[in-house]
Each structure stands twice: as C-alpha cells, then as structure tokens.
Amino acid sequence: MSITMHSASVPVFVRLLGNLLVWLDKAEAHAAAKKFDTSVYLSTRLAPDMLGFTKQIQIACDGAKFCAARLAGIDAPSFDDTEASLNELRERIRATIAFVQSVSAAQIDGSEGKDVVIPRRDGSMTLKGEAYLKFFAMPNFYFHITTAYALLRHNGVELGKMDFLGAPTK
C-alpha cells in the first residue's frame, strides 16, 4: 500500500490529538496529587515571548482542522478560542478529532498538486498540496503539540516518550 495525502495527515492528527487527551488526564491527576488548581497549566509558557499552553492546544487543533479542510477544499468549523479549563480544551480536541475524521480519503487524496492558500497577517501564501502538508501543516502541528507536551513536562507532569508517541500500531 502506498502512502496517500489522507494517510499522511488525518491518522497522524487523530493519533496525536488523542495522545494529547491522555496528557490532559495525566496533568489533571498530577494537579490533584500535588493539590493545585489545573488552571495553573493554562497560561504556563517556556519563555516570556512564547504563547501559553492553551494557545498551543488551540493552534494545534486549528492546524489539524485547517489542513484537512484545505486539502479537501471544504470549510473548517470555527472555534471561538475561549477555552478556560482543561475540560474545555478536551472538548475542542474532541471536536477537532471528529471533524478531521469526517474528512474522507476521497476528499483529500489527489490534492498533491492542488493550490492551497494560507491566509497570513502579511498576505496570503500559496503552496501546492504536497508541499503544504510536508513543509507547513505537519511541522506547524508538531511544533505546537510538542510545545504543549514540553509545557506539561516542565510543570512536573509525568510524561515520557511513549506518551508522546502513543501505543505502537501495526
């Protein structure tokens, strides 16, 4: 079986967003064991000029949903960026997973040569579908997922490499 645009995107997003849900459960358990409010996590950051934990998750979710939508040529759902608790972040992650899973292989496969327009503050950028997936969408998604992981680790949550990778698949 050869790799496709769908197989290189949707299952990766679903797996890592699912892993992120597990990390939030571990963060909540850590806070309970140490007797502090989970809201401490929400604004934590690694450096003063970085975006906080909540924003990292929001951007990771946006990256996944916009990638699937742009490759499929459909509209992505709109999220308000108002999450103020771990439960609200879980809801956003679950909504993102549900949307990404709703985008079929038939909608995404064959989008390698499609023009994908990415709106930006300094003007839009256009990439071909394959370049968009490989060199923009996936690296951006991994950056924000990894940063969320690092923020939890920095705050004492017991996560290891296998928590990031998830259970091995066949």
PyRosetta script that sets phi, psi and omega in degrees:
from pyrosetta import init, pose_from_sequence

init()
pose = pose_from_sequence("MSITMHSASVPVFVRLLGNLLVWLDKAEAHAAAKKFDTSVYLSTRLAPDMLGFTKQIQIACDGAKFCAARLAGIDAPSFDDTEASLNELRERIRATIAFVQSVSAAQIDGSEGKDVVIPRRDGSMTLKGEAYLKFFAMPNFYFHITTAYALLRHNGVELGKMDFLGAPTK")
pose.set_psi(1, 132.7)
pose.set_omega(1, 180.0)
pose.set_phi(2, -91.1)
pose.set_psi(2, 158.8)
pose.set_omega(2, 178.7)
pose.set_phi(3, -75.7)
pose.set_psi(3, 144.8)
pose.set_omega(3, 179.6)
pose.set_phi(4, -126.3)
pose.set_psi(4, 168.9)
pose.set_omega(4, 177.8)
pose.set_phi(5, -61.2)
pose.set_psi(5, -38.9)
pose.set_omega(5, 178.6)
pose.set_phi(6, -67.5)
pose.set_psi(6, -48.4)
pose.set_omega(6, -176.6)
pose.set_phi(7, -66.9)
pose.set_psi(7, -22.9)
pose.set_omega(7, 178.6)
pose.set_phi(8, -87.6)
pose.set_psi(8, -3.2)
pose.set_omega(8, -176.9)
pose.set_phi(9, -125.9)
pose.set_psi(9, -69.9)
pose.set_omega(9, -171.0)
pose.set_phi(10, -55.5)
pose.set_psi(10, -51.8)
pose.set_omega(10, -179.4)
pose.set_phi(11, -63.0)
pose.set_psi(11, -31.2)
pose.set_omega(11, 177.8)
pose.set_phi(12, -67.4)
pose.set_psi(12, -47.0)
pose.set_omega(12, 178.1)
pose.set_phi(13, -59.5)
pose.set_psi(13, -47.4)
pose.set_omega(13, -177.2)
pose.set_phi(14, -61.9)
pose.set_psi(14, -44.3)
pose.set_omega(14, -178.3)
pose.set_phi(15, -63.5)
pose.set_psi(15, -50.4)
pose.set_omega(15, -176.0)
pose.set_phi(16, -71.1)
pose.set_psi(16, -34.8)
pose.set_omega(16, 174.9)
pose.set_phi(17, -67.2)
pose.set_psi(17, -36.4)
pose.set_omega(17, 174.4)
pose.set_phi(18, -63.8)
pose.set_psi(18, -41.3)
pose.set_omega(18, 175.8)
pose.set_phi(19, -60.4)
pose.set_psi(19, -40.9)
pose.set_omega(19, 179.6)
pose.set_phi(20, -59.4)
pose.set_psi(20, -37.0)
pose.set_omega(20, 176.1)
pose.set_phi(21, -61.0)
pose.set_psi(21, -40.0)
pose.set_omega(21, 177.8)
pose.set_phi(22, -64.8)
pose.set_psi(22, -40.7)
pose.set_omega(22, 179.6)
pose.set_phi(23, -61.9)
pose.set_psi(23, -39.0)
pose.set_omega(23, 178.9)
pose.set_phi(24, -65.2)
pose.set_psi(24, -37.5)
pose.set_omega(24, 175.3)
pose.set_phi(25, -62.2)
pose.set_psi(25, -43.1)
pose.set_omega(25, 178.9)
pose.set_phi(26, -66.9)
pose.set_psi(26, -35.8)
pose.set_omega(26, 177.3)
pose.set_phi(27, -64.7)
pose.set_psi(27, -42.5)
pose.set_omega(27, 179.2)
pose.set_phi(28, -63.9)
pose.set_psi(28, -42.3)
pose.set_omega(28, 178.3)
pose.set_phi(29, -64.6)
pose.set_psi(29, -39.2)
pose.set_omega(29, 178.5)
pose.set_phi(30, -62.9)
pose.set_psi(30, -45.6)
pose.set_omega(30, 179.7)
pose.set_phi(31, -62.8)
pose.set_psi(31, -40.6)
pose.set_omega(31, 179.1)
pose.set_phi(32, -64.7)
pose.set_psi(32, -42.8)
pose.set_omega(32, -179.6)
pose.set_phi(33, -65.4)
pose.set_psi(33, -35.9)
pose.set_omega(33, -178.8)
pose.set_phi(34, -92.4)
pose.set_psi(34, -1.8)
pose.set_omega(34, 176.4)
pose.set_phi(35, 61.4)
pose.set_psi(35, 50.6)
pose.set_omega(35, 171.0)
pose.set_phi(36, -132.0)
pose.set_psi(36, 158.5)
pose.set_omega(36, -177.5)
pose.set_phi(37, -74.0)
pose.set_psi(37, 136.6)
pose.set_omega(37, -178.8)
pose.set_phi(38, -64.7)
pose.set_psi(38, -15.7)
pose.set_omega(38, 178.3)
pose.set_phi(39, -62.4)
pose.set_psi(39, -18.5)
pose.set_omega(39, 177.0)
pose.set_phi(40, -57.0)
pose.set_psi(40, -36.9)
pose.set_omega(40, -178.0)
pose.set_phi(41, -66.6)
pose.set_psi(41, -32.6)
pose.set_omega(41, -165.8)
pose.set_phi(42, -60.5)
pose.set_psi(42, -36.2)
pose.set_omega(42, -178.2)
pose.set_phi(43, -107.0)
pose.set_psi(43, 2.4)
pose.set_omega(43, -178.5)
pose.set_phi(44, -62.1)
pose.set_psi(44, 145.9)
pose.set_omega(44, 179.7)
pose.set_phi(45, -146.5)
pose.set_psi(45, 159.0)
pose.set_omega(45, -179.4)
pose.set_phi(46, -83.1)
pose.set_psi(46, -26.5)
pose.set_omega(46, -179.7)
pose.set_phi(47, -148.2)
pose.set_psi(47, 152.9)
pose.set_omega(47, -176.5)
pose.set_phi(48, -57.4)
pose.set_psi(48, -28.7)
pose.set_omega(48, -177.2)
pose.set_phi(49, -94.2)
pose.set_psi(49, 8.6)
pose.set_omega(49, 178.1)
pose.set_phi(50, -95.1)
pose.set_psi(50, 156.4)
pose.set_omega(50, 172.6)
pose.set_phi(51, -73.7)
pose.set_psi(51, 150.5)
pose.set_omega(51, -178.0)
pose.set_phi(52, -76.5)
pose.set_psi(52, 174.8)
pose.set_omega(52, -175.6)
pose.set_phi(53, -53.9)
pose.set_psi(53, -49.2)
pose.set_omega(53, -179.1)
pose.set_phi(54, -57.3)
pose.set_psi(54, -45.4)
pose.set_omega(54, -178.5)
pose.set_phi(55, -65.3)
pose.set_psi(55, -35.3)
pose.set_omega(55, 178.2)
pose.set_phi(56, -60.1)
pose.set_psi(56, -42.8)
pose.set_omega(56, 180.0)
pose.set_phi(57, -70.2)
pose.set_psi(57, -41.6)
pose.set_omega(57, 178.2)
pose.set_phi(58, -58.9)
pose.set_psi(58, -44.6)
pose.set_omega(58, -178.1)
pose.set_phi(59, -69.6)
pose.set_psi(59, -38.8)
pose.set_omega(59, 176.5)
pose.set_phi(60, -60.0)
pose.set_psi(60, -45.6)
pose.set_omega(60, 178.1)
pose.set_phi(61, -62.7)
pose.set_psi(61, -44.6)
pose.set_omega(61, 178.0)
pose.set_phi(62, -60.8)
pose.set_psi(62, -41.8)
pose.set_omega(62, 179.9)
pose.set_phi(63, -59.1)
pose.set_psi(63, -43.9)
pose.set_omega(63, -179.7)
pose.set_phi(64, -66.4)
pose.set_psi(64, -48.7)
pose.set_omega(64, -176.1)
pose.set_phi(65, -68.2)
pose.set_psi(65, -40.2)
pose.set_omega(65, -179.8)
pose.set_phi(66, -69.9)
pose.set_psi(66, -35.4)
pose.set_omega(66, 177.8)
pose.set_phi(67, -62.0)
pose.set_psi(67, -51.9)
pose.set_omega(67, -179.7)
pose.set_phi(68, -59.3)
pose.set_psi(68, -44.2)
pose.set_omega(68, -178.3)
pose.set_phi(69, -66.1)
pose.set_psi(69, -45.8)
pose.set_omega(69, -178.1)
pose.set_phi(70, -64.5)
pose.set_psi(70, -42.5)
pose.set_omega(70, 179.2)
pose.set_phi(71, -65.7)
pose.set_psi(71, -33.9)
pose.set_omega(71, -179.4)
pose.set_phi(72, -83.9)
pose.set_psi(72, -14.3)
pose.set_omega(72, -177.9)
pose.set_phi(73, 74.1)
pose.set_psi(73, 33.5)
pose.set_omega(73, 179.3)
pose.set_phi(74, -125.4)
pose.set_psi(74, 169.0)
pose.set_omega(74, 177.2)
pose.set_phi(75, -82.1)
pose.set_psi(75, 141.0)
pose.set_omega(75, 174.2)
pose.set_phi(76, -88.2)
pose.set_psi(76, 151.7)
pose.set_omega(76, 174.9)
pose.set_phi(77, -65.8)
pose.set_psi(77, 155.0)
pose.set_omega(77, 179.2)
pose.set_phi(78, -99.5)
pose.set_psi(78, 131.7)
pose.set_omega(78, 174.4)
pose.set_phi(79, -114.6)
pose.set_psi(79, 145.9)
pose.set_omega(79, -172.5)
pose.set_phi(80, -84.0)
pose.set_psi(80, -8.5)
pose.set_omega(80, -177.7)
pose.set_phi(81, 58.6)
pose.set_psi(81, 44.1)
pose.set_omega(81, -179.2)
pose.set_phi(82, -116.0)
pose.set_psi(82, 12.9)
pose.set_omega(82, -176.7)
pose.set_phi(83, -60.4)
pose.set_psi(83, 130.8)
pose.set_omega(83, -177.0)
pose.set_phi(84, -131.7)
pose.set_psi(84, 17.8)
pose.set_omega(84, 177.9)
pose.set_phi(85, -158.1)
pose.set_psi(85, 165.3)
pose.set_omega(85, 176.1)
pose.set_phi(86, -63.5)
pose.set_psi(86, -36.8)
pose.set_omega(86, 178.5)
pose.set_phi(87, -63.7)
pose.set_psi(87, -40.1)
pose.set_omega(87, 177.8)
pose.set_phi(88, -68.0)
pose.set_psi(88, -35.4)
pose.set_omega(88, 175.2)
pose.set_phi(89, -65.7)
pose.set_psi(89, -39.7)
pose.set_omega(89, 176.4)
pose.set_phi(90, -59.8)
pose.set_psi(90, -43.0)
pose.set_omega(90, 178.7)
pose.set_phi(91, -59.6)
pose.set_psi(91, -42.7)
pose.set_omega(91, 179.7)
pose.set_phi(92, -64.4)
pose.set_psi(92, -43.9)
pose.set_omega(92, 179.7)
pose.set_phi(93, -62.1)
pose.set_psi(93, -46.2)
pose.set_omega(93, 179.8)
pose.set_phi(94, -62.9)
pose.set_psi(94, -40.1)
pose.set_omega(94, 177.8)
pose.set_phi(95, -64.4)
pose.set_psi(95, -37.6)
pose.set_omega(95, 178.0)
pose.set_phi(96, -66.1)
pose.set_psi(96, -46.7)
pose.set_omega(96, 178.6)
pose.set_phi(97, -58.0)
pose.set_psi(97, -46.2)
pose.set_omega(97, -179.2)
pose.set_phi(98, -59.9)
pose.set_psi(98, -43.7)
pose.set_omega(98, 179.1)
pose.set_phi(99, -64.9)
pose.set_psi(99, -49.5)
pose.set_omega(99, -177.1)
pose.set_phi(100, -59.6)
pose.set_psi(100, -40.8)
pose.set_omega(100, 178.7)
pose.set_phi(101, -67.5)
pose.set_psi(101, -23.0)
pose.set_omega(101, -179.8)
pose.set_phi(102, -77.2)
pose.set_psi(102, -13.7)
pose.set_omega(102, 180.0)
pose.set_phi(103, -87.5)
pose.set_psi(103, 117.3)
pose.set_omega(103, -173.1)
pose.set_phi(104, -81.6)
pose.set_psi(104, 162.3)
pose.set_omega(104, 175.2)
pose.set_phi(105, -59.8)
pose.set_psi(105, -38.0)
pose.set_omega(105, 179.9)
pose.set_phi(106, -61.4)
pose.set_psi(106, -30.7)
pose.set_omega(106, -179.9)
pose.set_phi(107, -76.9)
pose.set_psi(107, -30.0)
pose.set_omega(107, -173.9)
pose.set_phi(108, -100.9)
pose.set_psi(108, -41.2)
pose.set_omega(108, -176.0)
pose.set_phi(109, -60.7)
pose.set_psi(109, 138.5)
pose.set_omega(109, -176.7)
pose.set_phi(110, 92.4)
pose.set_psi(110, 3.7)
pose.set_omega(110, -178.1)
pose.set_phi(111, -89.3)
pose.set_psi(111, 7.8)
pose.set_omega(111, -177.1)
pose.set_phi(112, -53.8)
pose.set_psi(112, -42.1)
pose.set_omega(112, -176.6)
pose.set_phi(113, -97.6)
pose.set_psi(113, 2.4)
pose.set_omega(113, -178.2)
pose.set_phi(114, -71.6)
pose.set_psi(114, 140.2)
pose.set_omega(114, 172.7)
pose.set_phi(115, -72.4)
pose.set_psi(115, 126.2)
pose.set_omega(115, 177.2)
pose.set_phi(116, -115.7)
pose.set_psi(116, 122.6)
pose.set_omega(116, -178.8)
pose.set_phi(117, -100.1)
pose.set_psi(117, 125.0)
pose.set_omega(117, 179.8)
pose.set_phi(118, -110.4)
pose.set_psi(118, 113.3)
pose.set_omega(118, 177.5)
pose.set_phi(119, -69.5)
pose.set_psi(119, 138.7)
pose.set_omega(119, 179.0)
pose.set_phi(120, -139.6)
pose.set_psi(120, 161.5)
pose.set_omega(120, 179.3)
pose.set_phi(121, -60.8)
pose.set_psi(121, -34.6)
pose.set_omega(121, -176.5)
pose.set_phi(122, -96.8)
pose.set_psi(122, 20.1)
pose.set_omega(122, -179.8)
pose.set_phi(123, 111.7)
pose.set_psi(123, 153.2)
pose.set_omega(123, -176.4)
pose.set_phi(124, -71.8)
pose.set_psi(124, 157.5)
pose.set_omega(124, 178.2)
pose.set_phi(125, -124.6)
pose.set_psi(125, 136.9)
pose.set_omega(125, 179.6)
pose.set_phi(126, -117.1)
pose.set_psi(126, 128.7)
pose.set_omega(126, 177.1)
pose.set_phi(127, -130.5)
pose.set_psi(127, 156.3)
pose.set_omega(127, 170.9)
pose.set_phi(128, -71.6)
pose.set_psi(128, 152.8)
pose.set_omega(128, -175.0)
pose.set_phi(129, -51.7)
pose.set_psi(129, -46.8)
pose.set_omega(129, -178.5)
pose.set_phi(130, -65.1)
pose.set_psi(130, -43.8)
pose.set_omega(130, 178.4)
pose.set_phi(131, -65.0)
pose.set_psi(131, -39.9)
pose.set_omega(131, 177.5)
pose.set_phi(132, -59.0)
pose.set_psi(132, -48.4)
pose.set_omega(132, -178.6)
pose.set_phi(133, -64.1)
pose.set_psi(133, -50.5)
pose.set_omega(133, -173.7)
pose.set_phi(134, -72.5)
pose.set_psi(134, -40.1)
pose.set_omega(134, -167.7)
pose.set_phi(135, -112.9)
pose.set_psi(135, -3.6)
pose.set_omega(135, 177.6)
pose.set_phi(136, -126.8)
pose.set_psi(136, -63.9)
pose.set_omega(136, -172.4)
pose.set_phi(137, -64.4)
pose.set_psi(137, -51.3)
pose.set_omega(137, -177.7)
pose.set_phi(138, -67.1)
pose.set_psi(138, -46.6)
pose.set_omega(138, 177.9)
pose.set_phi(139, -60.2)
pose.set_psi(139, -39.1)
pose.set_omega(139, 178.9)
pose.set_phi(140, -64.3)
pose.set_psi(140, -45.1)
pose.set_omega(140, 178.4)
pose.set_phi(141, -59.8)
pose.set_psi(141, -50.1)
pose.set_omega(141, 180.0)
pose.set_phi(142, -61.5)
pose.set_psi(142, -37.7)
pose.set_omega(142, 179.1)
pose.set_phi(143, -57.8)
pose.set_psi(143, -48.9)
pose.set_omega(143, -175.1)
pose.set_phi(144, -75.4)
pose.set_psi(144, -35.6)
pose.set_omega(144, 174.9)
pose.set_phi(145, -64.2)
pose.set_psi(145, -45.4)
pose.set_omega(145, -179.8)
pose.set_phi(146, -64.2)
pose.set_psi(146, -39.9)
pose.set_omega(146, 178.6)
pose.set_phi(147, -64.6)
pose.set_psi(147, -41.3)
pose.set_omega(147, 176.7)
pose.set_phi(148, -60.8)
pose.set_psi(148, -44.1)
pose.set_omega(148, 177.2)
pose.set_phi(149, -58.9)
pose.set_psi(149, -48.3)
pose.set_omega(149, -178.1)
pose.set_phi(150, -63.2)
pose.set_psi(150, -37.2)
pose.set_omega(150, 178.7)
pose.set_phi(151, -64.6)
pose.set_psi(151, -41.2)
pose.set_omega(151, 177.5)
pose.set_phi(152, -66.2)
pose.set_psi(152, -43.5)
pose.set_omega(152, 177.4)
pose.set_phi(153, -60.5)
pose.set_psi(153, -43.5)
pose.set_omega(153, 179.9)
pose.set_phi(154, -59.2)
pose.set_psi(154, -29.9)
pose.set_omega(154, -179.1)
pose.set_phi(155, -95.6)
pose.set_psi(155, 16.5)
pose.set_omega(155, 171.2)
pose.set_phi(156, 91.4)
pose.set_psi(156, 0.4)
pose.set_omega(156, 179.4)
pose.set_phi(157, -69.0)
pose.set_psi(157, 130.3)
pose.set_omega(157, -177.5)
pose.set_phi(158, -80.1)
pose.set_psi(158, 91.4)
pose.set_omega(158, 176.3)
pose.set_phi(159, -120.7)
pose.set_psi(159, 144.6)
pose.set_omega(159, 176.7)
pose.set_phi(160, -125.5)
pose.set_psi(160, -178.7)
pose.set_omega(160, -177.6)
pose.set_phi(161, -57.3)
pose.set_psi(161, -39.9)
pose.set_omega(161, -179.3)
pose.set_phi(162, -69.2)
pose.set_psi(162, -24.7)
pose.set_omega(162, 173.3)
pose.set_phi(163, -66.7)
pose.set_psi(163, -36.3)
pose.set_omega(163, 177.9)
pose.set_phi(164, -70.4)
pose.set_psi(164, -48.5)
pose.set_omega(164, -175.7)
pose.set_phi(165, -72.9)
pose.set_psi(165, -33.6)
pose.set_omega(165, -175.0)
pose.set_phi(166, 83.6)
pose.set_psi(166, 176.3)
pose.set_omega(166, -178.1)
pose.set_phi(167, -64.6)
pose.set_psi(167, 140.7)
pose.set_omega(167, 178.6)
pose.set_phi(168, -59.5)
pose.set_psi(168, 144.6)
pose.set_omega(168, 176.3)
pose.set_phi(169, -115.9)
pose.set_psi(169, 161.3)
pose.set_omega(169, -179.5)
pose.set_phi(170, -90.6)
pose.dump_pdb("model.pdb")
